[in-house]
Amino acid sequence: MSTKAFTFPEVLVASSIGSIVLLTTVTMMVHMAHASRGIQHYSEFEKEGRIALDHFTRDVRQANAVSSFSSNSIVLDSPTGLISYTFVPEAHAITRQDSTTLTIPVHNCISCEFKIFQRNPPTAGYDQFIPTTDLRQAKLVEADWQSATTNGDGSINSSTTQSAKVVIRKL
């Protein structure tokens, strides 16, 4: 009668190979889960950014004029009253205030800048507009912002940048 069994060195080699394969598989799964979270955050930022940019674009196009302006805030004189967009660095947000409501269209905002440009661009060149500080001359409004999430160590996990130049149509 013959009995067949694995020897100790064979079991040791087989369990070592199995452990390496298992460790590699688990490591890949952890990295894939991390990447998936990053893609999900990026997708959420993009969606929030597109919606906020659509609302901002609509508000600027329907505005009668720019009432006040700074690099982190702009107030538009619209047919329904004043509408302000303000970057609040402490809250990492951009707020939108109209006559009745205060909303936060952009969360996790790490930088934001508003600019205004004159009515008439120079004759030479495409997309060349002259910056202005004279609110009466403001015809084009530019908004640039960046949203991001950070890891526990403070490094950026995912980020997105939104930018638009919008013409005030009512002038």
Sequence and secondary structure as in RCSB ss.txt:
>XXXX:A:sequence
MSTKAFTFPEVLVASSIGSIVLLTTVTMMVHMAHASRGIQHYSEFEKEGRIALDHFTRDVRQANAVSSFSSNSIV
LDSPTGLISYTFVPEAHAITRQDSTTLTIPVHNCISCEFKIFQRNPPTAGYDQFIPTTDLRQAKLVEADWQSATT
NGDGSINSSTTQSAKVVIRKL
>XXXX:A:secstr
       HHHHHHHHHHHHHHHHHHHHHHHHHHHHHHHHHHHHHHHHHHHHHHHHHHHHHHH SEEEEEETTEEE
EEETTEEEEEEEEGGGTEEEEE SS EEEEE SEEEEEEEEEESS  SSSSS   B   GGGEEEEEEEEEEEEE
 TTS EEEEEEEEEEEE S  
